[in-house]
Amino acid sequence: MKIARRIGASPRQRGSVAGQNCPDVFELTDGNFAVIGTDETEALDRELPPDAGRADYERIVVISRETLIRAKVDIPDF
């Protein structure tokens, strides 16, 4: 598994001066997606709806609304 491409605008294009610590979305060569964001598992785990579950190895990651909206144009329909 490798990163195939960035999805959406880069952190610098979204206004990050250093571009070092901003959320990002990537498409992987296997078709999955990887997200760089803030780990908010501890704060949000108890907020999950009853039909949502999280394995011990999974994290709840928060990215900015702008990051996801700007990535939308690059996310394939299928």
N, CA, C, O and CB atoms as a CASP TS submission, in Angstrom:
PFRMAT TS
TARGET T0000
AUTHOR 0000-0000-0000
METHOD Language model
MODEL 1
PARENT N/A
ATOM      1  N   MET     1       0.853  -1.173   0.000  1.00  0.00           N
ATOM      2  CA  MET     1       0.000   0.000   0.000  1.00  0.00           C
ATOM      3  C   MET     1       0.896   1.232   0.000  1.00  0.00           C
ATOM      4  O   MET     1       1.842   1.341   0.780  1.00  0.00           O
ATOM      5  CB  MET     1      -0.969   0.000   1.225  1.00  0.00           C
ATOM      6  N   LYS     2       0.569   2.150  -0.896  1.00  0.00           N
ATOM      7  CA  LYS     2       1.306   3.407  -1.017  1.00  0.00           C
ATOM      8  C   LYS     2       0.322   4.533  -1.287  1.00  0.00           C
ATOM      9  O   LYS     2      -0.816   4.293  -1.689  1.00  0.00           O
ATOM     10  CB  LYS     2       2.375   3.326  -2.144  1.00  0.00           C
ATOM     11  N   ILE     3       0.764   5.752  -1.066  1.00  0.00           N
ATOM     12  CA  ILE     3      -0.054   6.917  -1.390  1.00  0.00           C
ATOM     13  C   ILE     3      -0.008   7.112  -2.896  1.00  0.00           C
ATOM     14  O   ILE     3       1.066   7.231  -3.487  1.00  0.00           O
ATOM     15  CB  ILE     3       0.441   8.199  -0.636  1.00  0.00           C
ATOM     16  N   ALA     4      -1.190   7.144  -3.511  1.00  0.00           N
ATOM     17  CA  ALA     4      -1.288   7.346  -4.954  1.00  0.00           C
ATOM     18  C   ALA     4      -1.368   8.833  -5.294  1.00  0.00           C
ATOM     19  O   ALA     4      -0.743   9.301  -6.246  1.00  0.00           O
ATOM     20  CB  ALA     4      -2.510   6.608  -5.515  1.00  0.00           C
ATOM     21  N   ARG     5      -2.156   9.574  -4.492  1.00  0.00           N
ATOM     22  CA  ARG     5      -2.307  11.011  -4.779  1.00  0.00           C
ATOM     23  C   ARG     5      -2.994  11.716  -3.627  1.00  0.00           C
ATOM     24  O   ARG     5      -3.674  11.096  -2.809  1.00  0.00           O
ATOM     25  CB  ARG     5      -3.105  11.230  -6.079  1.00  0.00           C
ATOM     26  N   ARG     6      -2.804  13.011  -3.579  1.00  0.00           N
ATOM     27  CA  ARG     6      -3.526  13.854  -2.622  1.00  0.00           C
ATOM     28  C   ARG     6      -4.934  14.071  -3.159  1.00  0.00           C
ATOM     29  O   ARG     6      -5.136  14.193  -4.367  1.00  0.00           O
ATOM     30  CB  ARG     6      -2.790  15.227  -2.389  1.00  0.00           C
ATOM     31  N   ILE     7      -5.895  14.117  -2.260  1.00  0.00           N
ATOM     32  CA  ILE     7      -7.277  14.404  -2.609  1.00  0.00           C
ATOM     33  C   ILE     7      -7.578  15.821  -2.122  1.00  0.00           C
ATOM     34  O   ILE     7      -7.519  16.097  -0.923  1.00  0.00           O
ATOM     35  CB  ILE     7      -8.269  13.348  -1.980  1.00  0.00           C
ATOM     36  N   GLY     8      -7.896  16.706  -3.048  1.00  0.00           N
ATOM     37  CA  GLY     8      -8.202  18.085  -2.679  1.00  0.00           C
ATOM     38  C   GLY     8      -6.969  18.964  -2.648  1.00  0.00           C
ATOM     39  O   GLY     8      -5.899  18.594  -3.131  1.00  0.00           O
ATOM     40  N   ALA     9      -7.149  20.132  -2.068  1.00  0.00           N
ATOM     41  CA  ALA     9      -6.100  21.142  -2.018  1.00  0.00           C
ATOM     42  C   ALA     9      -5.062  20.796  -0.948  1.00  0.00           C
ATOM     43  O   ALA     9      -5.389  20.202   0.079  1.00  0.00           O
ATOM     44  CB  ALA     9      -6.705  22.526  -1.745  1.00  0.00           C
ATOM     45  N   SER    10      -3.830  21.172  -1.200  1.00  0.00           N
ATOM     46  CA  SER    10      -2.767  20.959  -0.214  1.00  0.00           C
ATOM     47  C   SER    10      -2.956  21.916   0.966  1.00  0.00           C
ATOM     48  O   SER    10      -3.653  22.922   0.835  1.00  0.00           O
ATOM     49  CB  SER    10      -1.365  21.160  -0.861  1.00  0.00           C
ATOM     50  N   PRO    11      -2.348  21.616   2.107  1.00  0.00           N
ATOM     51  CA  PRO    11      -2.439  22.551   3.238  1.00  0.00           C
ATOM     52  C   PRO    11      -1.990  23.969   2.859  1.00  0.00           C
ATOM     53  O   PRO    11      -2.599  24.948   3.290  1.00  0.00           O
ATOM     54  CB  PRO    11      -1.592  22.039   4.404  1.00  0.00           C
ATOM     55  N   ARG    12      -0.952  24.076   2.075  1.00  0.00           N
ATOM     56  CA  ARG    12      -0.462  25.398   1.656  1.00  0.00           C
ATOM     57  C   ARG    12      -1.528  26.128   0.823  1.00  0.00           C
ATOM     58  O   ARG    12      -1.724  27.333   0.980  1.00  0.00           O
ATOM     59  CB  ARG    12       0.856  25.255   0.839  1.00  0.00           C
ATOM     60  N   GLN    13      -2.209  25.394  -0.060  1.00  0.00           N
ATOM     61  CA  GLN    13      -3.270  26.006  -0.872  1.00  0.00           C
ATOM     62  C   GLN    13      -4.459  26.426  -0.009  1.00  0.00           C
ATOM     63  O   GLN    13      -5.214  27.323  -0.382  1.00  0.00           O
ATOM     64  CB  GLN    13      -3.736  25.030  -1.964  1.00  0.00           C
ATOM     65  N   ARG    14      -4.623  25.774   1.148  1.00  0.00           N
ATOM     66  CA  ARG    14      -5.711  26.127   2.062  1.00  0.00           C
ATOM     67  C   ARG    14      -5.286  27.200   3.057  1.00  0.00           C
ATOM     68  O   ARG    14      -6.053  27.546   3.956  1.00  0.00           O
ATOM     69  CB  ARG    14      -6.191  24.889   2.811  1.00  0.00           C
ATOM     70  N   GLY    15      -4.067  27.734   2.908  1.00  0.00           N
ATOM     71  CA  GLY    15      -3.656  28.863   3.731  1.00  0.00           C
ATOM     72  C   GLY    15      -2.652  28.567   4.822  1.00  0.00           C
ATOM     73  O   GLY    15      -2.309  29.464   5.591  1.00  0.00           O
ATOM     74  N   SER    16      -2.166  27.333   4.917  1.00  0.00           N
ATOM     75  CA  SER    16      -1.147  27.027   5.918  1.00  0.00           C
ATOM     76  C   SER    16       0.185  27.601   5.456  1.00  0.00           C
ATOM     77  O   SER    16       0.671  27.273   4.374  1.00  0.00           O
ATOM     78  CB  SER    16      -1.037  25.492   6.158  1.00  0.00           C
ATOM     79  N   VAL    17       0.758  28.440   6.265  1.00  0.00           N
ATOM     80  CA  VAL    17       2.020  29.085   5.897  1.00  0.00           C
ATOM     81  C   VAL    17       3.151  28.060   5.820  1.00  0.00           C
ATOM     82  O   VAL    17       3.906  28.033   4.849  1.00  0.00           O
ATOM     83  CB  VAL    17       2.374  30.192   6.908  1.00  0.00           C
ATOM     84  N   ALA    18       3.263  27.222   6.844  1.00  0.00           N
ATOM     85  CA  ALA    18       4.351  26.243   6.883  1.00  0.00           C
ATOM     86  C   ALA    18       3.987  24.952   6.154  1.00  0.00           C
ATOM     87  O   ALA    18       4.870  24.259   5.649  1.00  0.00           O
ATOM     88  CB  ALA    18       4.721  25.931   8.325  1.00  0.00           C
ATOM     89  N   GLY    19       2.708  24.625   6.095  1.00  0.00           N
ATOM     90  CA  GLY    19       2.279  23.395   5.448  1.00  0.00           C
ATOM     91  C   GLY    19       2.745  22.149   6.169  1.00  0.00           C
ATOM     92  O   GLY    19       2.801  21.074   5.572  1.00  0.00           O
ATOM     93  N   GLN    20       3.077  22.273   7.438  1.00  0.00           N
ATOM     94  CA  GLN    20       3.673  21.173   8.187  1.00  0.00           C
ATOM     95  C   GLN    20       2.698  20.403   9.063  1.00  0.00           C
ATOM     96  O   GLN    20       2.930  19.227   9.342  1.00  0.00           O
ATOM     97  CB  GLN    20       4.765  21.694   9.032  1.00  0.00           C
ATOM     98  N   ASN    21       1.627  21.021   9.499  1.00  0.00           N
ATOM     99  CA  ASN    21       0.788  20.363  10.506  1.00  0.00           C
ATOM    100  C   ASN    21      -0.693  20.571  10.238  1.00  0.00           C
ATOM    101  O   ASN    21      -1.441  20.967  11.133  1.00  0.00           O
ATOM    102  CB  ASN    21       1.131  20.878  11.892  1.00  0.00           C
ATOM    103  N   CYS    22      -1.113  20.310   9.027  1.00  0.00           N
ATOM    104  CA  CYS    22      -2.506  20.534   8.659  1.00  0.00           C
ATOM    105  C   CYS    22      -3.150  19.239   8.217  1.00  0.00           C
ATOM    106  O   CYS    22      -2.460  18.324   7.767  1.00  0.00           O
ATOM    107  CB  CYS    22      -2.614  21.582   7.552  1.00  0.00           C
ATOM    108  N   PRO    23      -4.473  19.147   8.340  1.00  0.00           N
ATOM    109  CA  PRO    23      -5.164  17.949   7.891  1.00  0.00           C
ATOM    110  C   PRO    23      -4.980  17.737   6.392  1.00  0.00           C
ATOM    111  O   PRO    23      -4.787  18.685   5.630  1.00  0.00           O
ATOM    112  CB  PRO    23      -6.647  18.034   8.233  1.00  0.00           C
ATOM    113  N   ASP    24      -5.045  16.477   5.992  1.00  0.00           N
ATOM    114  CA  ASP    24      -4.841  16.141   4.588  1.00  0.00           C
ATOM    115  C   ASP    24      -5.559  14.832   4.298  1.00  0.00           C
ATOM    116  O   ASP    24      -5.791  14.031   5.204  1.00  0.00           O
ATOM    117  CB  ASP    24      -3.325  16.036   4.244  1.00  0.00           C
ATOM    118  N   VAL    25      -5.911  14.616   3.034  1.00  0.00           N
ATOM    119  CA  VAL    25      -6.580  13.392   2.605  1.00  0.00           C
ATOM    120  C   VAL    25      -5.824  12.840   1.401  1.00  0.00           C
ATOM    121  O   VAL    25      -5.470  13.579   0.483  1.00  0.00           O
ATOM    122  CB  VAL    25      -8.090  13.654   2.257  1.00  0.00           C
ATOM    123  N   PHE    26      -5.580  11.523   1.418  1.00  0.00           N
ATOM    124  CA  PHE    26      -4.851  10.872   0.340  1.00  0.00           C
ATOM    125  C   PHE    26      -5.584   9.630  -0.141  1.00  0.00           C
ATOM    126  O   PHE    26      -6.190   8.914   0.656  1.00  0.00           O
ATOM    127  CB  PHE    26      -3.442  10.509   0.793  1.00  0.00           C
ATOM    128  N   GLU    27      -5.528   9.375  -1.440  1.00  0.00           N
ATOM    129  CA  GLU    27      -6.019   8.120  -1.992  1.00  0.00           C
ATOM    130  C   GLU    27      -4.841   7.159  -2.035  1.00  0.00           C
ATOM    131  O   GLU    27      -3.741   7.530  -2.446  1.00  0.00           O
ATOM    132  CB  GLU    27      -6.657   8.318  -3.420  1.00  0.00           C
ATOM    133  N   LEU    28      -5.076   5.921  -1.606  1.00  0.00           N
ATOM    134  CA  LEU    28      -4.032   4.908  -1.590  1.00  0.00           C
ATOM    135  C   LEU    28      -4.106   4.046  -2.841  1.00  0.00           C
ATOM    136  O   LEU    28      -5.135   4.005  -3.516  1.00  0.00           O
ATOM    137  CB  LEU    28      -4.147   4.038  -0.337  1.00  0.00           C
ATOM    138  N   THR    29      -3.021   3.362  -3.147  1.00  0.00           N
ATOM    139  CA  THR    29      -2.975   2.542  -4.351  1.00  0.00           C
ATOM    140  C   THR    29      -3.982   1.407  -4.320  1.00  0.00           C
ATOM    141  O   THR    29      -4.347   0.890  -5.376  1.00  0.00           O
ATOM    142  CB  THR    29      -1.593   1.984  -4.542  1.00  0.00           C
ATOM    143  N   ASP    30      -4.441   1.001  -3.142  1.00  0.00           N
ATOM    144  CA  ASP    30      -5.432  -0.074  -3.061  1.00  0.00           C
ATOM    145  C   ASP    30      -6.862   0.455  -3.122  1.00  0.00           C
ATOM    146  O   ASP    30      -7.811  -0.316  -2.981  1.00  0.00           O
ATOM    147  CB  ASP    30      -5.234  -0.868  -1.781  1.00  0.00           C
ATOM    148  N   GLY    31      -7.029   1.781  -3.334  1.00  0.00           N
ATOM    149  CA  GLY    31      -8.357   2.373  -3.450  1.00  0.00           C
ATOM    150  C   GLY    31      -8.913   2.927  -2.144  1.00  0.00           C
ATOM    151  O   GLY    31      -9.927   3.625  -2.157  1.00  0.00           O
ATOM    152  N   ASN    32      -8.276   2.632  -1.027  1.00  0.00           N
ATOM    153  CA  ASN    32      -8.699   3.186   0.260  1.00  0.00           C
ATOM    154  C   ASN    32      -8.197   4.614   0.400  1.00  0.00           C
ATOM    155  O   ASN    32      -7.463   5.110  -0.454  1.00  0.00           O
ATOM    156  CB  ASN    32      -8.184   2.318   1.430  1.00  0.00           C
ATOM    157  N   PHE    33      -8.596   5.266   1.478  1.00  0.00           N
ATOM    158  CA  PHE    33      -8.168   6.639   1.734  1.00  0.00           C
ATOM    159  C   PHE    33      -7.472   6.722   3.088  1.00  0.00           C
ATOM    160  O   PHE    33      -7.829   6.011   4.027  1.00  0.00           O
ATOM    161  CB  PHE    33      -9.372   7.608   1.684  1.00  0.00           C
ATOM    162  N   ALA    34      -6.483   7.591   3.175  1.00  0.00           N
ATOM    163  CA  ALA    34      -5.785   7.866   4.432  1.00  0.00           C
ATOM    164  C   ALA    34      -6.026   9.335   4.774  1.00  0.00           C
ATOM    165  O   ALA    34      -6.051  10.200   3.898  1.00  0.00           O
ATOM    166  CB  ALA    34      -4.237   7.543   4.326  1.00  0.00           C
ATOM    167  N   VAL    35      -6.203   9.592   6.071  1.00  0.00           N
ATOM    168  CA  VAL    35      -6.503  10.948   6.534  1.00  0.00           C
ATOM    169  C   VAL    35      -5.502  11.346   7.611  1.00  0.00           C
ATOM    170  O   VAL    35      -5.233  10.585   8.540  1.00  0.00           O
ATOM    171  CB  VAL    35      -7.958  11.046   7.076  1.00  0.00           C
ATOM    172  N   ILE    36      -4.956  12.545   7.471  1.00  0.00           N
ATOM    173  CA  ILE    36      -4.154  13.145   8.537  1.00  0.00           C
ATOM    174  C   ILE    36      -5.067  14.144   9.225  1.00  0.00           C
ATOM    175  O   ILE    36      -5.590  15.058   8.589  1.00  0.00           O
ATOM    176  CB  ILE    36      -2.825  13.834   7.985  1.00  0.00           C
ATOM    177  N   GLY    37      -5.253  13.970  10.509  1.00  0.00           N
ATOM    178  CA  GLY    37      -6.119  14.867  11.262  1.00  0.00           C
ATOM    179  C   GLY    37      -5.787  14.799  12.732  1.00  0.00           C
ATOM    180  O   GLY    37      -4.782  14.210  13.131  1.00  0.00           O
ATOM    181  N   THR    38      -6.627  15.399  13.525  1.00  0.00           N
ATOM    182  CA  THR    38      -6.437  15.433  14.967  1.00  0.00           C
ATOM    183  C   THR    38      -7.148  14.247  15.604  1.00  0.00           C
ATOM    184  O   THR    38      -8.338  14.037  15.369  1.00  0.00           O
ATOM    185  CB  THR    38      -6.953  16.762  15.559  1.00  0.00           C
ATOM    186  N   ASP    39      -6.439  13.485  16.393  1.00  0.00           N
ATOM    187  CA  ASP    39      -7.026  12.335  17.081  1.00  0.00           C
ATOM    188  C   ASP    39      -7.930  12.840  18.201  1.00  0.00           C
ATOM    189  O   ASP    39      -7.462  13.389  19.199  1.00  0.00           O
ATOM    190  CB  ASP    39      -5.918  11.388  17.643  1.00  0.00           C
ATOM    191  N   GLU    40      -9.222  12.644  18.017  1.00  0.00           N
ATOM    192  CA  GLU    40     -10.214  13.073  19.004  1.00  0.00           C
ATOM    193  C   GLU    40     -10.999  11.876  19.537  1.00  0.00           C
ATOM    194  O   GLU    40     -12.147  12.016  19.959  1.00  0.00           O
ATOM    195  CB  GLU    40     -11.174  14.107  18.390  1.00  0.00           C
ATOM    196  N   THR    41     -10.377  10.710  19.513  1.00  0.00           N
ATOM    197  CA  THR    41     -11.044   9.480  19.935  1.00  0.00           C
ATOM    198  C   THR    41     -11.575   9.590  21.357  1.00  0.00           C
ATOM    199  O   THR    41     -12.729   9.250  21.620  1.00  0.00           O
ATOM    200  CB  THR    41     -10.090   8.298  19.828  1.00  0.00           C
ATOM    201  N   GLU    42     -10.757  10.053  22.254  1.00  0.00           N
ATOM    202  CA  GLU    42     -11.160  10.129  23.660  1.00  0.00           C
ATOM    203  C   GLU    42     -12.385  11.026  23.847  1.00  0.00           C
ATOM    204  O   GLU    42     -13.290  10.703  24.616  1.00  0.00           O
ATOM    205  CB  GLU    42      -9.999  10.646  24.514  1.00  0.00           C
ATOM    206  N   ALA    43     -12.402  12.146  23.140  1.00  0.00           N
ATOM    207  CA  ALA    43     -13.503  13.100  23.303  1.00  0.00           C
ATOM    208  C   ALA    43     -14.785  12.657  22.602  1.00  0.00           C
ATOM    209  O   ALA    43     -15.880  12.967  23.071  1.00  0.00           O
ATOM    210  CB  ALA    43     -13.088  14.452  22.778  1.00  0.00           C
ATOM    211  N   LEU    44     -14.666  11.938  21.491  1.00  0.00           N
ATOM    212  CA  LEU    44     -15.844  11.632  20.677  1.00  0.00           C
ATOM    213  C   LEU    44     -16.340  10.190  20.786  1.00  0.00           C
ATOM    214  O   LEU    44     -17.448   9.891  20.339  1.00  0.00           O
ATOM    215  CB  LEU    44     -15.542  11.928  19.254  1.00  0.00           C
ATOM    216  N   ASP    45     -15.559   9.307  21.360  1.00  0.00           N
ATOM    217  CA  ASP    45     -15.937   7.891  21.419  1.00  0.00           C
ATOM    218  C   ASP    45     -17.310   7.699  22.066  1.00  0.00           C
ATOM    219  O   ASP    45     -18.130   6.934  21.559  1.00  0.00           O
ATOM    220  CB  ASP    45     -14.882   7.094  22.192  1.00  0.00           C
ATOM    221  N   ARG    46     -17.560   8.369  23.155  1.00  0.00           N
ATOM    222  CA  ARG    46     -18.840   8.222  23.866  1.00  0.00           C
ATOM    223  C   ARG    46     -19.994   8.901  23.133  1.00  0.00           C
ATOM    224  O   ARG    46     -21.155   8.705  23.492  1.00  0.00           O
ATOM    225  CB  ARG    46     -18.725   8.796  25.271  1.00  0.00           C
ATOM    226  N   GLU    47     -19.686   9.695  22.110  1.00  0.00           N
ATOM    227  CA  GLU    47     -20.708  10.387  21.320  1.00  0.00           C
ATOM    228  C   GLU    47     -21.188   9.566  20.124  1.00  0.00           C
ATOM    229  O   GLU    47     -22.156   9.941  19.463  1.00  0.00           O
ATOM    230  CB  GLU    47     -20.169  11.715  20.835  1.00  0.00           C
ATOM    231  N   LEU    48     -20.517   8.452  19.845  1.00  0.00           N
ATOM    232  CA  LEU    48     -20.901   7.640  18.690  1.00  0.00           C
ATOM    233  C   LEU    48     -22.328   7.122  18.857  1.00  0.00           C
ATOM    234  O   LEU    48     -22.736   6.774  19.965  1.00  0.00           O
ATOM    235  CB  LEU    48     -19.919   6.462  18.503  1.00  0.00           C
ATOM    236  N   PRO    49     -23.087   7.069  17.765  1.00  0.00           N
ATOM    237  CA  PRO    49     -24.437   6.516  17.856  1.00  0.00           C
ATOM    238  C   PRO    49     -24.379   5.018  18.170  1.00  0.00           C
ATOM    239  O   PRO    49     -23.347   4.385  17.945  1.00  0.00           O
ATOM    240  CB  PRO    49     -25.214   6.760  16.541  1.00  0.00           C
ATOM    241  N   PRO    50     -25.456   4.453  18.679  1.00  0.00           N
ATOM    242  CA  PRO    50     -25.469   3.047  19.084  1.00  0.00           C
ATOM    243  C   PRO    50     -25.092   2.062  17.979  1.00  0.00           C
ATOM    244  O   PRO    50     -24.566   0.986  18.265  1.00  0.00           O
ATOM    245  CB  PRO    50     -26.817   2.700  19.595  1.00  0.00           C
ATOM    246  N   ASP    51     -25.355   2.415  16.727  1.00  0.00           N
ATOM    247  CA  ASP    51     -25.042   1.485  15.642  1.00  0.00           C
ATOM    248  C   ASP    51     -23.653   1.697  15.048  1.00  0.00           C
ATOM    249  O   ASP    51     -23.336   1.121  14.007  1.00  0.00           O
ATOM    250  CB  ASP    51     -26.072   1.611  14.555  1.00  0.00           C
ATOM    251  N   ALA    52     -22.821   2.514  15.691  1.00  0.00           N
ATOM    252  CA  ALA    52     -21.438   2.728  15.252  1.00  0.00           C
ATOM    253  C   ALA    52     -20.496   2.051  16.239  1.00  0.00           C
ATOM    254  O   ALA    52     -20.733   2.047  17.447  1.00  0.00           O
ATOM    255  CB  ALA    52     -21.111   4.253  15.134  1.00  0.00           C
ATOM    256  N   GLY    53     -19.447   1.490  15.711  1.00  0.00           N
ATOM    257  CA  GLY    53     -18.473   0.834  16.577  1.00  0.00           C
ATOM    258  C   GLY    53     -17.059   1.181  16.166  1.00  0.00           C
ATOM    259  O   GLY    53     -16.814   1.595  15.033  1.00  0.00           O
ATOM    260  N   ARG    54     -16.133   1.011  17.089  1.00  0.00           N
ATOM    261  CA  ARG    54     -14.729   1.325  16.833  1.00  0.00           C
ATOM    262  C   ARG    54     -13.879   0.244  17.483  1.00  0.00           C
ATOM    263  O   ARG    54     -14.019  -0.030  18.675  1.00  0.00           O
ATOM    264  CB  ARG    54     -14.348   2.746  17.377  1.00  0.00           C
ATOM    265  N   ALA    55     -13.004  -0.366  16.704  1.00  0.00           N
ATOM    266  CA  ALA    55     -12.079  -1.351  17.249  1.00  0.00           C
ATOM    267  C   ALA    55     -10.981  -0.632  18.036  1.00  0.00           C
ATOM    268  O   ALA    55     -10.767   0.565  17.847  1.00  0.00           O
ATOM    269  CB  ALA    55     -11.467  -2.224  16.116  1.00  0.00           C
ATOM    270  N   ASP    56     -10.298  -1.345  18.900  1.00  0.00           N
ATOM    271  CA  ASP    56      -9.225  -0.748  19.699  1.00  0.00           C
ATOM    272  C   ASP    56      -8.136  -0.105  18.845  1.00  0.00           C
ATOM    273  O   ASP    56      -7.511   0.869  19.265  1.00  0.00           O
ATOM    274  CB  ASP    56      -8.606  -1.799  20.591  1.00  0.00           C
ATOM    275  N   TYR    57      -7.912  -0.638  17.661  1.00  0.00           N
ATOM    276  CA  TYR    57      -6.861  -0.109  16.791  1.00  0.00           C
ATOM    277  C   TYR    57      -7.352   1.042  15.901  1.00  0.00           C
ATOM    278  O   TYR    57      -6.557   1.628  15.167  1.00  0.00           O
ATOM    279  CB  TYR    57      -6.307  -1.224  15.921  1.00  0.00           C
ATOM    280  N   GLU    58      -8.632   1.369  15.956  1.00  0.00           N
ATOM    281  CA  GLU    58      -9.184   2.454  15.155  1.00  0.00           C
ATOM    282  C   GLU    58      -9.258   3.743  15.977  1.00  0.00           C
ATOM    283  O   GLU    58      -9.464   3.714  17.190  1.00  0.00           O
ATOM    284  CB  GLU    58     -10.579   2.074  14.623  1.00  0.00           C
ATOM    285  N   ARG    59      -9.086   4.869  15.288  1.00  0.00           N
ATOM    286  CA  ARG    59      -9.113   6.176  15.929  1.00  0.00           C
ATOM    287  C   ARG    59     -10.184   7.033  15.265  1.00  0.00           C
ATOM    288  O   ARG    59     -10.471   6.861  14.080  1.00  0.00           O
ATOM    289  CB  ARG    59      -7.724   6.865  15.850  1.00  0.00           C
ATOM    290  N   ILE    60     -10.769   7.943  16.011  1.00  0.00           N
ATOM    291  CA  ILE    60     -11.679   8.944  15.458  1.00  0.00           C
ATOM    292  C   ILE    60     -10.829  10.179  15.164  1.00  0.00           C
ATOM    293  O   ILE    60     -10.276  10.803  16.070  1.00  0.00           O
ATOM    294  CB  ILE    60     -12.882   9.276  16.453  1.00  0.00           C
ATOM    295  N   VAL    61     -10.740  10.513  13.889  1.00  0.00           N
ATOM    296  CA  VAL    61      -9.866  11.600  13.453  1.00  0.00           C
ATOM    297  C   VAL    61     -10.722  12.741  12.914  1.00  0.00           C
ATOM    298  O   VAL    61     -11.635  12.521  12.118  1.00  0.00           O
ATOM    299  CB  VAL    61      -8.855  11.109  12.373  1.00  0.00           C
ATOM    300  N   VAL    62     -10.425  13.938  13.347  1.00  0.00           N
ATOM    301  CA  VAL    62     -11.164  15.126  12.925  1.00  0.00           C
ATOM    302  C   VAL    62     -10.327  15.909  11.918  1.00  0.00           C
ATOM    303  O   VAL    62      -9.138  16.157  12.121  1.00  0.00           O
ATOM    304  CB  VAL    62     -11.532  16.017  14.148  1.00  0.00           C
ATOM    305  N   ILE    63     -10.990  16.289  10.823  1.00  0.00           N
ATOM    306  CA  ILE    63     -10.374  17.191   9.849  1.00  0.00           C
ATOM    307  C   ILE    63     -11.309  18.389   9.689  1.00  0.00           C
ATOM    308  O   ILE    63     -12.495  18.309  10.009  1.00  0.00           O
ATOM    309  CB  ILE    63     -10.115  16.467   8.462  1.00  0.00           C
ATOM    310  N   SER    64     -10.779  19.467   9.204  1.00  0.00           N
ATOM    311  CA  SER    64     -11.608  20.663   9.053  1.00  0.00           C
ATOM    312  C   SER    64     -12.642  20.469   7.950  1.00  0.00           C
ATOM    313  O   SER    64     -12.436  19.695   7.015  1.00  0.00           O
ATOM    314  CB  SER    64     -10.734  21.890   8.750  1.00  0.00           C
ATOM    315  N   ARG    65     -13.726  21.166   8.073  1.00  0.00           N
ATOM    316  CA  ARG    65     -14.774  21.135   7.057  1.00  0.00           C
ATOM    317  C   ARG    65     -14.203  21.529   5.701  1.00  0.00           C
ATOM    318  O   ARG    65     -14.508  20.898   4.689  1.00  0.00           O
ATOM    319  CB  ARG    65     -15.937  22.071   7.443  1.00  0.00           C
ATOM    320  N   GLU    66     -13.376  22.569   5.678  1.00  0.00           N
ATOM    321  CA  GLU    66     -12.778  23.041   4.430  1.00  0.00           C
ATOM    322  C   GLU    66     -11.965  21.933   3.760  1.00  0.00           C
ATOM    323  O   GLU    66     -12.014  21.778   2.540  1.00  0.00           O
ATOM    324  CB  GLU    66     -11.888  24.266   4.694  1.00  0.00           C
ATOM    325  N   THR    67     -11.216  21.161   4.556  1.00  0.00           N
ATOM    326  CA  THR    67     -10.398  20.088   3.993  1.00  0.00           C
ATOM    327  C   THR    67     -11.267  19.090   3.244  1.00  0.00           C
ATOM    328  O   THR    67     -10.943  18.716   2.117  1.00  0.00           O
ATOM    329  CB  THR    67      -9.606  19.377   5.098  1.00  0.00           C
ATOM    330  N   LEU    68     -12.362  18.654   3.850  1.00  0.00           N
ATOM    331  CA  LEU    68     -13.219  17.660   3.211  1.00  0.00           C
ATOM    332  C   LEU    68     -13.980  18.243   2.023  1.00  0.00           C
ATOM    333  O   LEU    68     -14.105  17.587   0.988  1.00  0.00           O
ATOM    334  CB  LEU    68     -14.200  17.089   4.223  1.00  0.00           C
ATOM    335  N   ILE    69     -14.482  19.451   2.157  1.00  0.00           N
ATOM    336  CA  ILE    69     -15.220  20.070   1.052  1.00  0.00           C
ATOM    337  C   ILE    69     -14.315  20.264  -0.158  1.00  0.00           C
ATOM    338  O   ILE    69     -14.734  20.033  -1.292  1.00  0.00           O
ATOM    339  CB  ILE    69     -15.817  21.421   1.489  1.00  0.00           C
ATOM    340  N   ARG    70     -13.077  20.686   0.079  1.00  0.00           N
ATOM    341  CA  ARG    70     -12.156  20.896  -1.043  1.00  0.00           C
ATOM    342  C   ARG    70     -11.659  19.579  -1.620  1.00  0.00           C
ATOM    343  O   ARG    70     -11.196  19.541  -2.760  1.00  0.00           O
ATOM    344  CB  ARG    70     -10.971  21.743  -0.601  1.00  0.00           C
ATOM    345  N   ALA    71     -11.748  18.501  -0.852  1.00  0.00           N
ATOM    346  CA  ALA    71     -11.361  17.180  -1.352  1.00  0.00           C
ATOM    347  C   ALA    71     -12.481  16.560  -2.177  1.00  0.00           C
ATOM    348  O   ALA    71     -12.228  15.690  -3.011  1.00  0.00           O
ATOM    349  CB  ALA    71     -10.989  16.251  -0.188  1.00  0.00           C
ATOM    350  N   LYS    72     -13.696  16.992  -1.957  1.00  0.00           N
ATOM    351  CA  LYS    72     -14.870  16.386  -2.579  1.00  0.00           C
ATOM    352  C   LYS    72     -14.740  16.261  -4.099  1.00  0.00           C
ATOM    353  O   LYS    72     -15.136  15.242  -4.664  1.00  0.00           O
ATOM    354  CB  LYS    72     -16.099  17.197  -2.241  1.00  0.00           C
ATOM    355  N   VAL    73     -14.206  17.255  -4.754  1.00  0.00           N
ATOM    356  CA  VAL    73     -14.104  17.241  -6.226  1.00  0.00           C
ATOM    357  C   VAL    73     -13.203  16.128  -6.728  1.00  0.00           C
ATOM    358  O   VAL    73     -13.347  15.692  -7.870  1.00  0.00           O
ATOM    359  CB  VAL    73     -13.582  18.577  -6.732  1.00  0.00           C
ATOM    360  N   ASP    74     -12.270  15.654  -5.894  1.00  0.00           N
ATOM    361  CA  ASP    74     -11.331  14.614  -6.303  1.00  0.00           C
ATOM    362  C   ASP    74     -11.729  13.215  -5.871  1.00  0.00           C
ATOM    363  O   ASP    74     -11.053  12.246  -6.218  1.00  0.00           O
ATOM    364  CB  ASP    74      -9.987  14.922  -5.762  1.00  0.00           C
ATOM    365  N   ILE    75     -12.819  13.093  -5.115  1.00  0.00           N
ATOM    366  CA  ILE    75     -13.245  11.786  -4.644  1.00  0.00           C
ATOM    367  C   ILE    75     -14.102  11.137  -5.728  1.00  0.00           C
ATOM    368  O   ILE    75     -15.132  11.682  -6.125  1.00  0.00           O
ATOM    369  CB  ILE    75     -14.028  11.899  -3.298  1.00  0.00           C
ATOM    370  N   PRO    76     -13.668   9.963  -6.206  1.00  0.00           N
ATOM    371  CA  PRO    76     -14.431   9.309  -7.269  1.00  0.00           C
ATOM    372  C   PRO    76     -15.793   8.826  -6.790  1.00  0.00           C
ATOM    373  O   PRO    76     -15.972   8.534  -5.608  1.00  0.00           O
ATOM    374  CB  PRO    76     -13.646   8.143  -7.827  1.00  0.00           C
ATOM    375  N   ASP    77     -16.750   8.743  -7.704  1.00  0.00           N
ATOM    376  CA  ASP    77     -18.073   8.239  -7.379  1.00  0.00           C
ATOM    377  C   ASP    77     -18.032   6.740  -7.098  1.00  0.00           C
ATOM    378  O   ASP    77     -18.764   6.252  -6.238  1.00  0.00           O
ATOM    379  CB  ASP    77     -19.049   8.539  -8.515  1.00  0.00           C
ATOM    380  N   PHE    78     -17.196   6.019  -7.802  1.00  0.00           N
ATOM    381  CA  PHE    78     -17.043   4.563  -7.608  1.00  0.00           C
ATOM    382  C   PHE    78     -15.604   4.176  -7.714  1.00  0.00           C
ATOM    383  O   PHE    78     -15.270   2.999  -7.580  1.00  0.00           O
ATOM    384  CB  PHE    78     -17.868   3.773  -8.628  1.00  0.00           C
TER
END
